[in-house]
Amino acid sequence: MLAHRMPVPKRVMRDSCLTGQVFPQSRRRRSHARAKIPAVTVSAAVDLSVEVGALRLSNPVIAASGTFGYGVEFAHLLDLNRLGGIVVKGLSLEPMAGAAAPRLCETPSGMLNAVGLQNIGVRAFVAEKLPALRAYRTHVIANVFGYSVEEYVGVIRILEEAEGLAGYELNISCPNTAHGGLQFGSDPQMVSEVVGAARRAARRPLWVKLSPNVTDIALIARAAENAGADALTVANTYQAMSVDIQTRKSRIGRVTGGLSGPAIKPITIRLVYEASRAVKIPIVGLGGVETPEDVMEYLIVGARAVQVGTANFARPDACQRLVEALEIACGKCKINDISSLTASLQVDCS
């Protein structure tokens, strides 16, 4: 299976008090034995809980949409109750078959995917997946998408009648078929329209997942905030390509796909920083999170929590291991309250 073969380059260890890595420095020859978390006793005083708007999470580690199924598929591989939250696979009004194979390919320091938002549809999710998720205390967020404002609202209205959800995350990186295929998330006016409609339909907290493929992330972030978003997820995958020089064809079923993994983290760190300075609502960082250091870096530039995506393909238990490693790292750094890191970046203005 490709996900378990995906090589991830060495991570350079910097002078730091952080040593609780989720993965060993060289993961090309990874093994469960090599990847064990160091046996370090941590003070019970470490508080990993964070607040993302109205939601209080037990820790800042959230499984990202599209990389963790509907959550229940991973229940035998890790303790779902150890996670701060789960964002389920994107839900549409009707079932979708997704893109043609191949859907994934390895890239330097990451992965390219073109899954095509395959899902069972919102009604099947409510009937078949949500009942099992109610057994867990972890916050469950439903990722919602559509190709028109009416489709977004339709999905939310069905979910509003169901129990067991903590909130919604709008994926606004979808093309608006009513406006010539332009992405909802690329235009402030369309962002306002879809977020405003979703806000009027939803009683639960509303997060908006922004696209990084924009000129000014701050402009889009403010549009979402003004339309009623309770929090922002920054950001979705980056449009990218990979070509097989022998066949001269794309390595995935579509010409382009979404780039994720460690390669995008420095770019997304900047986007989180810019978005957090533009809005007052909470930011959830997403992009290349694998280690406690990654989590802390996102928090320092302004995030309240993070989502873990590509790392779940390399290790299905990556989120739980990260929570455990983060607790160890906080203890070593004498950080009693992890939320104190948020927006603590020191900027030399001289």
Secondary structure, DSSP 8 states (H G I E B T S, - for coil): -HHHH---------SSS----SS-S--TT--TTTT--------TT-B--EEETTEEESSSEEE-TTSSTTSGGGTTTS-GGGSSEEE-S-B-SS-B----S--EEEETTEEEE-----B--HHHIIIIIHHHHTTS-SEEEEEE--SSHHHHHHHHHHHHTSSS--EEEEE--SB-GGGTT-BGGG-HHHHHHHHHHHHHH-SS-EEEEE-S-SS-HHHHHHHHHHTT-SEEEE---EEE--EETTTTEESSSSS-EEEESGGGHHHHHHHHHHHHHH-SS-EEEESS--SHHHHHHHHHTT-SEEEE-THHHH-TTHHHHHHHHHHHHHHHTT-SBGGGGTT-------
